[in-house]
Amino acid sequence: MSTPRSSRSVRRRRIEALAWGLALSALALPAVALQSDRQQPLNINAQHFTAVKDPGVSRFMGNVTLSQGSLKGDAAQATAYTNADNKITRVVLEGTPAHLSQRQDDGSTMQAQAQRIDYTPDTDTVILTGGAQVVQPGHGSFQGERLVYDTRTGAMQGESAAGGEVHVTFQPRPKKPAAAAAAGKTPAPAASSGRPGGGSR
C-alpha cells in the first residue's frame, strides 16, 4: 500500500504528464480555424440591453447570441466592452453553461462550453473557465478548469483547478488507402470474397 507522500508524488507526475501532453497538442495542431471569420462584423443579440454607467460597457440579458462569421456563441447573459471608436474589444458570455462554436477549414466544427467564455477579438483569444470543454473533430477533446482557444489557429492551452487535472483525448484521423490517396480516386470494389484487397484464397 502506497504512503500518502508517494500517492501525492504519483498524482503530481500524472498531472505534469497531462499538462505536457496538452502543450504538445497545441504545438501539433495546424491552422484549422476558419480564417475569414476575422474580417467579419461581430454581432450580439439578446432580449434585453442595458448601457451601464461606465462608458463603453454594455450588458445583454436573455437568450444572448454572438456571431462573427462562422464563430457562434450563446449564453444567458453577456457583457460587451467597446473602445472610443465603438469597436467591440471584448465580450464575456456567462451561462450554465455558455456555448461557442466555430467552423474549421476542413469543414468540421469546433464545439466549446464553459460557465464563462471571455472573447477578445483583437488577440483572437477565447478564455473558457468553469467546467471548460472543447471538442475539435479529428484533433481531440479537452477538459479543464481553464482552457484558452485561439480563434485564428485553433491552438489550445489549458490548466486544472487546484488539485485537479486537465484531461485530453487524442482522436485519430481516419486513414485512406495509400493507393487511393496517391491516385486521388475511390478504391475499386473488393472481390466477392469480402476480404480487404479482394481476391479469394
C-alpha positions, -999 to +999 in steps of 0.1 A: +000+000+000+015+034-010+021+060+016+003+094+013+035+110+002+041+086-026+005+089-037+009+126-040+041+121-060+024+098-084-006+122-088+018+151-094+036+132-121+003+123-137-008+159-138+026+170-152+023+144-179-011+155-189+000+192-189+029+183-212+006+163-235-017+193-238+012+217-245+025+193-272-010+190-288-012+228-290+020+228-310+009+200-332-025+214-342-024+230-377-040+263-385-075+249-387-098+278-377-117+295-405-095+324-414-123+346-429-140+350-396-116+377-385-128+400-413-165+397-404-185+421-382-193+410-346-230+409-338-247+404-304-285+398-300-305+395-267-339+400-252-327+429-230-299+455-234-285+480-209-257+505-212-242+508-178-227+539-161-192+532-173-187+543-209-180+516-234-197+488-213-230+472-223-249+443-207-271+419-226-296+395-209-319+367-220-311+343-249-279+361-258-263+351-291-230+362-306-218+358-342-188+367-362-187+348-394-188+311-385-179+319-349-212+315-329-220+318-292-249+316-269-254+325-232-278+336-205-261+370-203-231+389-218-210+420-212-195+438-241-167+463-240-161+489-267-133+514-274-135+551-284-143+541-320-173+520-308-154+488-318-160+457-296-128+448-279-141+421-255-172+401-249-178+380-218-205+353-222-219+337-190-243+308-187-250+274-172-231+268-194-224+292-222-215+278-256-192+286-285-186+270-319-165+278-350-162+261-384-128+248-393-110+250-426-116+212-431-154+216-428-157+203-392-170+224-363-152+232-330-177+230-301-169+245-267-187+252-234-179+267-200-195+288-173-177+318-186-164+325-221-142+356-225-135+365-261-110+392-272-113+397-310-081+418-313-059+389-299-080+361-314-083+347-279-111+329-261-106+320-224-131+294-211-134+290-173-156+268-151-161+233-164-145+241-197-148+217-226-136+220-262-140+193-289-122+196-322-132+168-345-103+149-360-079+165-334-091+159-299-112+169-269-100+190-240-114+194-205-102+216-176-110+244-153-094+269-177-089+265-214-075+290-239-085+287-275-070+307-305-098+316-329-072+322-357-051+290-355-073+266-334-044+260-309-053+251-274-038+256-239-052+245-206-048+242-168-066+225-140-081+238-108-061+233-076-057+195-070-074+187-103-064+176-137-065+186-173-079+158-195-070+154-231-083+128-256-065+125-289-087+114-317-070+095-346-077+108-381-094+083-404-069+067-428-073+065-465-060+036-486-025+045-498-032+037-534-064+057-534-048+086-517-019+086-542-042+084-572-069+107-558-095+081-567-120+059-548-106+024-544-122-003-567-149-026-551-135-057-534-139-091-549-168-113-538-146-129-510-152-096-490-116-096-477-097-063-477-078-061-510-102-085-527-094-119-541-100-154-526-076-178-512 
